[in-house]
Amino acid sequence: MNRRVRQKVAKKSKEKVELPSNPEIGDAGLCPDSNEDVDWTSLPDDTVIQLFSCLNYRDRASLSSTCKTWRVLGLSSCLWISLDLRAHKCDPGMAVSLASRCVNLQKIRFRGAESADAIIHLQARNLREISGDYCRKITDATLSMIVARHEALETLQLGPDFCEKVSSDAIKAIAFCCPKLKKLRLSGLRDVSADVINALAKHCPNLIDIGFLDCLKVDEAALGNVVSVHFLSVAGTSNMKWGVVSHLWHKLPKLIGLDVSRTDIDPSAVSRLLSLSPSLKVLCAMNCPVLEEDSTFSVNKYKGKLLLALFNDIFKGLASLFADTTKMGKNVLLEWRNLKTKDKNVNEIMNWLEWILSHTLLRTAESNPQGLDVFWLKLGAPILLSLMQSSQEEVQERAATGLATFVVIDDENASIDCGRAEAVMRDGGIRLLLNLAKSWREGLQSEAAKAIANLSVNANVAKAVAEEGGIEILAGLARSMNRLVAEEAAGGLWNLSVGEEHKGAIAEAGGVKALVDLIFKWSSGSDGVLERAAGALANLAADDKCSMEVALAGGVHALVMLARNCKFEGVQEQAARALANLAAHGDSNSNNAAVGQEAGALEALVQLTRSLHEGVRQEAAGALWNLSFDDRNREAIAAAGGVEALVALAQSCANASPGLQERAAGALWGLSVSEANSIAIGQEGGVAPLIALARSEAEDVHETAAGALWNLAFNPGNALRIVEEGGVPALVDLCSSSVSKMARFMAALALAYMFDGRMDEFALIGTSTESISKSVNLDGARRMALKHIEAFVLTFTDQQAFATAAASSAPAALAQVTERARIQEAGHLRCRCLSVSCTNIGAEIGRFVAMLRNPSSILKACAAFALLQFTIPGGRHALHHASLMQSAGAARVLRAAAAAATAPLEAKIFARIVLRNLEFHHIESSI
């Protein structure tokens, strides 16, 4: 199968309260070890504020409503310095309700145009930092309004997705309205004109960090006028005139760091910038093809300058920024963070480099260019893991997203690069990701869970995740009120549940109930959550024990609700697959009947077989196939229009995948167990498409198509239809050449039913009273069929063993014949469509017993051979079949066949073996 990115100070009276600042730590023990009741309202105010600081704003507001004291504390300005709205739909109404708390708000993160429109209603006039993503629909009017209301703004970041509707006019408004601006990073602009850049240079004298990333056009000459800039990034920007850049930008007096990654910069421009700029310390040129293709380019001649590129050792380069590099190596970023005495200038460079590297590696992973496998294994993965330990939350998130992205080869088919995934595991990445997932910051939880989910497609990584306690962590995150967190956690459980060894652990961790609850919690407008939850439940439902857990947790109702109401094809597919797996356990539990009895379940699945999406049709047909094992379900499916729908599906899937063909034929096989349904399938036109499917090249399709034709063939009207539609050559071909023993067996039985004599009289009337029957040569078809039935039976015989068995009734001789004649689990597969219903299997056995009396010696041998398959000791339902035969008086007929002088040797020996098997099962049942 689917798997897809601060220190606070509170004042209470005159006390100073230091609040948590480490984003990696989210599992500190806040609860006492004692089991005694705790009066939480008696906690000191500073402790309550610390607790509140570890909650998102929604949970904080909920707790604040519990009592008057906590309500006052919940309004403390220190708790509302930063606000992350990305996981929530923030409209003007919500913003107004939060406004009273946001008087001292300094930092906000949002997602999407609607949330951007709502920002002004927070009335946070002291806002210093705004960061937004999913900004494709943000307009000039919205952005201009935001900056006009927040003159104190110092940082504005929009990206990494493209700001397609933002023009130079809005950027000019930023310049005029935000004189204190220090950092401006915008992605995907169409045109950054000279007027705009000059306005920024004139009106924003403190602007030291500029990023115009992935833009179509930026005026290079005008950027040379921004003399205040320390750090400049044009990564991914096209149409750059590198000659202009190399002649002007080296004159920027304060330029320390320059990022030209993912551009077509040439070696001469790089050389000129490094050699002529006196202030430039770092030039980042990652994934620059023109530069990398020049094998003569050397970075060693630029002393005191650092060039970061794919062809040099990035860790060694970063270490060169420090005086003591002896102990750094791949731990350079960690060593820098742990330095007791830090150089302010180096600190500034390193913080910028962390942001640049996290952005560049993520973008590179998204584009997945060829030829970078060695880089990712040796440097890329270790860099991302090191960046996950950054003190910058945004860098941590982007690094985790980078890990989630760079392992993916084919997102649609959930394929990952196993080498990359295991490199992350070897370098301790699983523990780092799980620590981030335990953070109280929801953005980190979401991205870490996404990375864990993607990496867990690899079985070895999945095992490591489970051993490190990842299943419990993901099950906990699946209960989050944050939709993004819950979605990624459900994705992680989906991938982990592929492994049989993890299913039980997921259930024990409460994962089943968490997944079912997700469906009810996000029942509309959250397709990603629903698809992942349903997919995980589908995997879990394949396990007998877990399927019961799913049913007990309300999973049947939840999944049927999705099948009935959800319009998203991915959700429909997984919901149908889950229902199919729930119904697949036969007589081992009651889920099959429970699904069928759930209101609207069968009607919804029948409707889904008409979907335009092949995967939905396939899983819906599979569910109906499994559900048709139950007698009541079988008739209810037919009443819901299942015969017509499945015949239409079979008619339309000639060029479909083998999986869809197998399930379409299988569902008709299941329905055709009922005589009424069998007749209806024939009258609806189901014979011709089943014959076409019998000619499929796929073994599984052979079996289901042959099984359906076997059931249909017992009705003489359908038998004649099969002959008329050219089914005899198709069945003969299956009987003689299919690689599947089961397909050959059922094709032979279908032919036997067709030519046991009952069709002859019916052929005089025809298959329809409304039209003349097609002209067919029944005698020729009969001769062809009987010839191949005989050949089929003989392939399971050994003349020497038969001669020995004929001369002696010794158990060893009969056992040798039995082993030669065994068709693997024939009885089991037959019972898959007949369920364990005494009526159905009894009727089938009665047909073969009656065939023992047929004048055709070939059909007698075939009937005895078939009865042998149902009674071989050790078969799943052999004891039950033997009991039915005893009740039907088969022993008398079998003895007559075994003793008949005119019966063929095969029929005699097989009859004797069946009698011996009946005796064995009689003794077994009496013990």
N, C-alpha and C positions, 0 to 999 in steps of 0.2 A: 504494500500500500504506500498515504499524505504526509509535519514535525512543518512552521517560521517566524533584538534589536533595540561645620560652623560653631563657632563658640558664641554662646549667648549669655548675657548677664541680666539677671532679674533683680529688681530692687523691691525689697519688702521692708518698709520703714527705712532704716539706715543700713540694713544688712546687704551684703553683696553675696550673690549666689552664683557659683560657677556651674554651668549646665553642660551636659554631655556634648562632646565635639567629635568623637571618633565614629565615622559612619559605618565602619566595619562591624562594630560591636552592637548586637541587638538582642542578645540572649542573656543578658545579665540577670541574675536571680533577684527579682523584685518582691517575691513572695516569701514569707517566713516559712521555716521548716516545720514549725509546730502546726498541728491540726486544729488548734483552738481557733475560735471565732475571732476575727479582727475587726475592730471599729475603725474603718478607713477614714472616717470623718475626723478622727482625733489625731491624724498625722500632722506633723509640723507643716506650716505653709510652704517652706522652701522645698520640702520633700514632695509635696503635692505638685508643685510647679515643675520639679524635675520629672515626675511621672508624666505630667501633661506634655512636656517637651518631647517625649518619645512617641507621641501619638500624632496621627494625621489630624487635620483641622476638623474633619467631620466627627471623628471619635472624641476629640477634645471637646467639641461643642456638646456632644451627647452626655459626656461625663459632667460637664459644667451644669447641666440641668438637674442633677440629682439632689443638690441642696444649695442653699443660699451662699454658704461659705465657699463652696467650690465654684459657684457661678462668678463670684467676685474674683477668685484666683484665676479662673479661666479667661477672664478679660485682661489679665496682666499683659502689658505691652510687650514684654520680652518674649512671650509665646507667639506673638504675631509680627515678628520681624521678617519672617520668610514664609511664603505661601506657595505650595505646589498644587496647581489645579489640573494637571495633565490627565489624570485618570477620571476626571469628572466633567460632566456637561455643565459648564458655568454660563448661565444666561444672566441678563441684567437683573432679574428678580433675585437670584442667588447672590449676586454681587452686592446688591443693596442690603440684603440681610447680613452680610459680612462686614459692611462698611464701618459699623461702630467699633469693630475690633481692629481695623486696619489703619488707624490714625498714624501709627509709627511704622507701618509696613515699609521695608526697604528693598526686599527682593521678591520677585514673583516669577514663576514658571508656568506656562500655559500651553495648550495644544489646540490648534484650529482657529478658524476665523471667528466662530461664534464666541469663544472665550475671549478673543482679542477685543471684540466689540464690547464685552462686558467689563473690561478692565477699568474703564473710566468711572464706572459706577461704584468702584471700591472707595473712591475719594481718598486715595493714598497719595497725598501731595508730596510726601517725603520719599517717594519711591526712588531708589538709586539704581536698581538693576532689573531689567526685563529680559527674559529669555523665552523664546517661543519656537515650537516646531509644528510640522504640518501646516505650513504657512502659505500654501499655494493659492488659497482663496482670499488672503488678506489684501485689501485694496489700499490705494493711496489715501482715501478718505479716512479709513480706520487708523492707519499708521500715523497720519498727520494729527488726528484727534488725540491719540495716545500721547505723542510727544508734546503736544501743546498743553496738556494737562499736567505734565510731569517735567517741569523745568529743571529739577535737581538731578535728573537722570545722568548717571555716569557710565552705565554699561547697557548696550542694546545688542542682543544677539537673536537673529532669526535664521533658522536652518536646522539641520543640514539639507532638508528638502528645499526645492526652489521656490523663491518668492516671485512667481510668474506675473502677478498683477501689480507689483510695486515698481514704480517708475522713478525717474530722476526727480520728479516734483516732490515726492514724499521724502526722499533723502535730503533735498534742499530744506524741507520743513524741519528735519532733524537738526540740520546745521543752525537754523535760525532760532529754534526753540530750546535747544539743549547746550548752553554755553559751557557747562561743566563736564561734558561728555569726555570720557577717557578711553573707552573701548567700544568699537563699532565693528560687528561681524555680521555680514549679510551674505546669503547664498542664492545663486541662481538668478541674478538680476540680468535683464536683457541689455541694458546700456547704462553705464556709469559715466556721465559726460564730464567734460572739463569744468563746466559751470558748477556742477554739484561738488566736485572735489575741491575746487577753489573756495567755495562757500564753507566747506568743512575746515579748510586751512585757515580761513579768515575768522570764523565765528567760534571755533572750538579749539582754543589755544592749548588745552590740556590733552588733546587727542593723541595718545601714545601707541594705541594698538588698533590697527585697521585690518580687516579681513574682507576682501571681495572675492568670495570663493565660487567656483563653478559658474562664473558669469560669461555672457556671450561677448561683451565688449567693455573694456575699461580704458579710460584715457591715461596712457602711460606717462605722458609729459606732465599732465596736471598733478599726478601723484608725486612727482619730483618737487612740487611746491609745498608739500605738507612737511614742513621742517620740524614739527614737534614729534613725528612718528619715531617710535623705538622698535616696534614690531609690525611687520607688514606681511600679509599673506594674499597671494593671488592664485592659490592652489586650484587646479582644475579649470582655470579661466582660459578661454580660447581667444584666438586672433590677437595675441600679444605681439607687439613689435619689439623684439628683443634687442635690436640695435639701439632703439631709443632708450630702452630700459638701461642697457649697459653704459650709455653715455650720460645719463641723468641721475639715476638712483644712487650711484656711488657718491654723489655730492650731498646726499641727505646727511646732515651733520650728526644726528643722534640715532641713526639706524643701527640697531644691534642684531636683530634677527629678521631674516627674509625667508619666506616659504614660497617656492615655485613648484611644488610637487604636482605631479600629474599634468604637466604642461609639456610643450615641445621646445623648451629652452635648449639652446645649443651650447657646446663646450666653450666657445669663444666668449659668450655673454657671461657664463659662470666665471671664467678666468678673469675677465675684466672687473666684475663686481668684487671678487675676492682680493684681487691685487690692488685695486684703486680705492676701495672704501676704507678709510682709516678707522671708522667706528664699528664696522660690521664684524661680528664675532661668529655668527652661525648662519649658514645657508642650507636650508632643507630642500633637497631636490629628489624626493622619493618618487619612483615610478615615472621617470622622465626618459622615454625611449631614445630620443636623439642623443642625449648625453650618455646613456648607458651603452649605446652602440659604438661609441668611440673608444676603442681599446687602448689608445695612446694617451688618454687623458689621465693625468696624475694629480692627486690632491696633496702630495707630500711637500710640494714647493711653497705652499701657502702657510707659513708658520704663524701660529697664533690664531688661525682661522679654522673653523670646524665645518666640514661639508658632510651632511647626512644624505647618503644615497644607498640604493640597493646593493651596490657593488663594494661597499666597505663595511667594516665592523662598527655598527652603530653604538654598541655598548662601549667599545674602546674609545670611540669618538666622544661620547658623553663624559667618560671618565677624564678625558683630557682637559675638561673645564675646571678640574680640581687640582689642588697642589699635590695631594697624596693620592695616587691611583693604584697603589700596590694591592689593596684588598678589595677592589671594586668588582671588576669583571661584569658578569650578568646581574650582579646585585647593585649596580651603580645607583639606580634610582632609590632603592631601599636604603643604601648607605647614606645617600644625600639626605633623605628624610630623617634619618636618625642622628645626623650631625648635631652635636651640642652647640657649636658655634658656627653660624651660617653667614656666608658673605651675601649681603643684600643684593648685589648686582647678579651674582650667580643664581641666587634664589629666583629672581625675576626671570632670568633666562630659562631656568629649569621648569618653572610653572608654565611658561609659554610653550616650551617644547613638549611638555606632557599633553597639552591641549592639541597642538599641531600633530603630534604623532598619533594620538588617538583618532583624530579626524581623518588623517591620511590613510591609516591602516584600515579603518572602517570603509572608506570609499574604495580603496583598492580591493578589499574583500568583496564588496558588492559587485564590482565590475569583473572580478575573478579573471584577470588576464593570464594568458598561458605563460609557462616557463618560470613560475615563481615558487614551485614546490620546495626547492632547496632553501629559498629565503624563508618561507613560512616555517619550515621545520627547525632551522637553525637560529633564526632571529625573530621572525614575525610573532610566533606563538609566545616565546619568552618575553618579548617586549609587551605584548598585550597582558600577559599575566602580571608583569611588574606594574603596568599602568593601573591594573585593578586595585592596587594597594595605594593609589594616590590619595592625597588629602582633598582633592577636588572631586566632588560628587559627580559632576558632569563627565569628567575624564573616566572615572570608574564605570559609569553607565556605558559610555561609548566603547570602552575596552571590552566589557562583557558582551555588548552587542557585536563587536568585532569577532570575538571568539565564536559567538553563535552563527556568524555569517561565513567566516572563512573556511569552516569545515564542510559547508554545503556544496555539493556538486550539482545536484538536480533537485530543486525545491519541490517541483511537482510530484516527483516520485520518491521523495524523502531519501535521497541518496547522499551519503557523506563520504569524505575522504578519510578512510580509517587511519592512515598514517598520521594525519594532522590531529585527529581526535585522540589518538593514543599518545601523541607528543604532549598534548595538554595534560593528559593524565599523568604521564611520567614526570612532568615538571611541577607536580603538586597542584594543578589547576582545579581539580575537583574540590579539594578542601577549601581553596580560596573562594570558589563560586558558592559553595554551600554557606560559607561565612557571610558572604554578601547577601545571600538569600535570607539569612537570619537577621539582617539589619532591620532597624525600625523604619528606615527610609524606603518608601514604597517604590520609588523609581529604581533603586538598586535591586529590590526584591524581584521586580518584573524582568529586568534585563538579565539578572543572574539565572532566574528560572528558565528564561528563553535559551540561554547558553546550555544549561544542564539538559534541557529537553532535546536540543539538536545533537549534542554530544552523545546522549544516551541511545541514539539510533545504533551506535556501535555496541555490540554485546559486552565487550570487555569493559568499556566505560560504564555501561549500565550496571554491571556487577560492582564496580568500584563505587558508584553512586549509592547503591544499596548498602554496601558494607560501611560506608561513611555516614549512614543515617539519613541519606537523601530522601528516601521514600517518606519518612515521617515529616521531614521539612516541607516537601512538596504537598503532602496531604494537608498540612497546616495552612500553607499558602492558598490552597484551593478554597479554603473557607473565608478568604479575605473579602472584605466589602469593596475592595478596589478591583474593578473589572479587569484591568490590564494584568494585575498580579494573578488573579484567579485564572485568567485565560492561559497565561504561560505555565502556571503550575499544572493545570489540566493537561496541557501539551506534554509536559514532562511525564506525568502519570500515563498518558497515552503511549508514549514511546517505551517507557519502562514495562508496561503491561504486555508488550509483545513477548517478553521472556516468560516462559512458564514458571520459572523459579521465583519470579517477583510478584505474581498474582496474589498469592496468599499473604505476602507481606503488605501489599497495598490494602487488602481487606482488613488486616489486623490493625493497620494504622488509621483506620476510619476513612480510607480513601473512597470506598464505594459510596457511602452516605454523602460525603463531601461532593462527589461528582453528581449524584442525583439531585442534591440540593442546589447545585449550580444551575441545573436546567430550570428549576422552578424560580430561582432568584433572577436569572437573566433570560427569561422566556421570550423576550422580544427585543429586537434591535441589537443583539449581541451575537452575531453569527459565529464569530471566532471562538467565543467561549463555548457555545452550544456544540459546534463541530468537534472540538477537542474533548469535551465531556462525553459526548455520545460515542466518539471513537474509542476512548478509554474504556467505557462501559462495554462496548462491543468486544474488545479484547478480553476483558474480565469475564464476560458472560460465556466465553468459550470454555471456561473451566466449570466443571459441574458444581463444586462447592461455592465458588464465587457467584455463579449464576443465581443460586438461592439467595445469596446476600443482596444481589441487585434487586431481586423481586421483593425481598423483605423491606428494602429501603425505599420502596415506591418506584423502582426503576421502570416497571412495565408501564405504569400510567405516564411517567415522564416521557418515555421514549415514544409511546403512542401519540402523546400530545405533540411531539415534534413532527412525527410522520404526518399527522393530520393538518397541522397549522403552519409549520415553517415553510417558507418558499425558497430558502437558500439550498441549492443542490448538494453542497457539501454536507450540510446537516441532515438532509433527507437520506443521503447515502449511508451515513454512519448510523443514523437511527434505525434504518431498515436492516443494516448489518447486525446491529445489536439485537434487534428482535429475532433475526434469523438464528443467532447464536443462542439466545435464551430458549428458543424452541427446539434446539438441536439435541437435547439430551434424552429424548425418547422416554422410556419408562423409568429413568433414574430420578426424575423429579416432576413436579406438576406444572412447570413453567409453560409448557406447550399449550396446555388447556387454558392457563391463566391469560396468556397473550390473546388467544382466540376469544376469550370471554370479555376482554377489555373493550368497552364501547368504542366503536368506530375503528378498531385496529385493522380488521380484515378489509374493510372498505377503503381505508387509507392505503394499504399495501397494494390492493388491486389498482387503485388510481395511480400509484407511483410506477406501476409497470408501463404506464403511458408517457412517462417523463421523456423529455428530449435528451436527457443526460444518460449515457450508457451505464455509468456506474450505479446510478439510482435504479434503473431498470433491472440491472443484474442483482443487486442486493434485495430488491423487493421480490423478485421472482424466487430468489433463494429462501427468503423468509416464508413465502407461500408454500414452497416445496416442503420445508421442515414442518410447517403448521399442518400440512395435509396428512401427516402421520396420524393425527387425532381424528376419529370418525366424525365428531360434531363439527370440528373445524373444516373438514373436507366438504361437508355439505353446505356449511355457511359461506365458504369461499365461492362455491358455485352459485349460491343465491345472491352473492354480492357482485355477480358479473365476472367471476374469475375465469370461467371457461372461455368466454368471448375474449377477455383481455389477454389471456395467456396464449390462445391460438393466434391472435393478432401479433403478439410479441414474437412467437415462433416464426410466423410468416415474414417478419421484418428483420430477422437477425441472421440472414444467410451470410452476410459479410461482416458480422459482428465478431467480437472477441470470443474465444472458446469458453471463457467463464460465463458470459451471458448465454451462449448457446446451451451450455450444460444445464444452467439453472432454468432456462425456459422449458427445455425438454423434461428436466427433472420435476418441475412443478406440474406439468401435464401428466407425467408418470404417476405422481402422487394422487392427483385428482381422479385419474382413470381407474383407480382401484374400485371405485364405486361403479356399478353397472350403468346407472343412470348418467353419471358423468362421462363414462366411456362412450355411450351412445351420443351424448351431446357434443363431445369433442369431435367425433366423426362427422356429425351433421353440420358442425360449425366450420368444417374445412381443415381440421387439425391433422389429418393423415398426411397430406402432401408435404407440409413443412417438416414433419417428423422424419419422413423418408429422406428429405434433403439433408437434415441434420445427421441422419445415420450414415451419410456419405462423407461426413466431416473427417479431417485428418487427425483430430484430437481424440485420444483414447477415452477421456472422461465423457466427451460428447457421444461417442459410440455407445457407452454403457447406458446413459440416460435415455437416448433416443430408442435404443433397442428395448429398454425396459418399458417405455411408454407404448411402443408398438406391440410388445408382448401382451400387455393388458388389453389394448384395443382389439387385438386379434381374436380374443375369445368370443367377442360378439360377431356373429356371422356377417352382419351388415358391414361392420368395420373391416372384417377379413376380406370381403369382396372389394371394398374401397382400396385396401392396400394393394391387392392384385391389380385393380384398374389403374392405380396411380404409379405403377411400375415398382412397387415395393418389394416384389419377390427377388429381383436381381440385387437390390440393395441389401436385403437381409441375407441372401446367399453369400454375397461378398463379405459381409460382417462375419457370418458363420464360419467362413473358410479362411479369412485372412486378417481379421482384427488382431492386434497385439494384446488386446484385453480378453482374457479367458471369460470374464463375466459377460462381455458384449457378445462373444461367440455363443455362449450358453443361452443367453436370452433370445438371440436371433434364431437359434435352433428351436427353442420352445415356441416362439411366435409362429414360425413356419409349421410346427407341429399342430398348433391350435387351428391354423388356417386350413389345413388339409386333413382334419380328422373326420371329414364327411359331412359336418353340419352346414358348411357353406354351399354345398351343391344345390340343395333345394332352394336356398335363398337366392342363388344366382339366377334362377329362372325368373324371379320377380325383379331383381335389380336393387341398387342401393337407394333409389328414390322413386317415388310414385309420380313425381313431377317431370322426370326426364328419362330418356332411354339410357340404359346402362351401357358403358363403354364396352366395345367388343374385346373380349379377352379369350385366350386359349387356356382354359383351366387345366386341361389334361397335361399340356406341356409344362405349365407352371408347377403342377403337382409333381411330375416326374423330376423336375429340376430341384424342387424343395426336398423331396424324400431322399434323393441322391446325396444332397449335402448334409441333411440331418444324419444319415447313416455314416457319412465320412467323418462328421464331427464326433459322434459317439465313439467311433473306432479309434480316433486319435487319443482317447483316454483308456484304451485297452492294450493289453499285452497278451498275445496269443499263447505264449508259453505259460504265463500266469493263469490264464483262463483255462487252459487244458489241465493244469494242476488242480485248480479249484473245482473243475467239473468232475475230476476223478476222486477228489477228497474234499470233505467239508471241514478240514482242519482249520482252526482259527488263523494260523500263520498264512495259509494260502489265501484265505478271504481277505486278510489284512493287507496283503500285497496288492491285491486287486483294488481294494478301497483306496490305498495311498495313491495308486496310479490314476484313479478316477476322481480324486478330490479336486474341486474347484474352490480356491481360497475364499472362505467366508461367504459362500453363495447364499446360504440360509440367512446370514446376517444382513446382506445387502437387500435380499428380497424383503425381509422384515422391515427394512428401513421404509419401504413404501407401504407395507401392509400393517405397520405398527405391530402390536401384539394382539390385535383383535382376533378372537377365536373365530368369529364369523368369516372374516376375510381370509385368513390363512387356512382355515378349515375348508373353505370353498375351493381354494387353490389346490390343496391336497386332494380333495374329492375329484377335481378335474383330472389329475394325474392317475388316480386310482381307476377312474372310468376309462382312461386311455389304455390301461393295461388290457382291457377287454376288446380293444380295437382290432379289427382283422389284419391291419397292417403290422407285419413283424417289425418294421423299422420304428413305427410309433410306439409299439410295446417296449422296445429297447430304450427308446428315448424317455418314456414315462418312468421306467424302472430306474434309469440313470438319474432323473430329476429327483425322485423320491429318496434316492441314496444321498443326494446332496443335503437334504433337509434332516437327515437322521445321523450323520457321521458323529460319533462320540466326540465331545469337546466343543461342538458348535455352540454358539451363544444361546440359541433357542431350541437346540436339538431335543431336549427332554420334553419341552412343550409340544413340539411337532410330533414326537412319538405318541404322546398322549392323545393328540387329535386323530392320529391314524388309528389307534386302538379303538377310539370311540366311533370312528367311521367304518369299522369292520374291514380295514385294509388288509389285515393279516390273512383273511380267507382268500381274498383276490390274489395276494402276493404268493400264497402257497400254490394256488392254481397255476399262476404264471410260471412259477419255478418248476412245476411238475409237467407242464404242457409239452407234449411230444413235438408239436409243430412250432413252438416258440423258438426264436433264435437263441443261440448260446448266451449272447450278451444279456438278453432279457432275463434268462434263467439265473445267471450268476448274480446279476445286480439285485434281482428279487430275493435271492437267498441272503445276500448281504444285508438288505433292508430288514428282513425278518430277524436276522441275528442282532441287528442294531435295536430293533423294537424290544427284543428279549433283554438286551443289556440295559436299556433305559427303564424297563419295567422293574428289573432287579434294583437298579439305582434308586428309583423312586420309593421302593419299599424299605430301603435301609433307614 
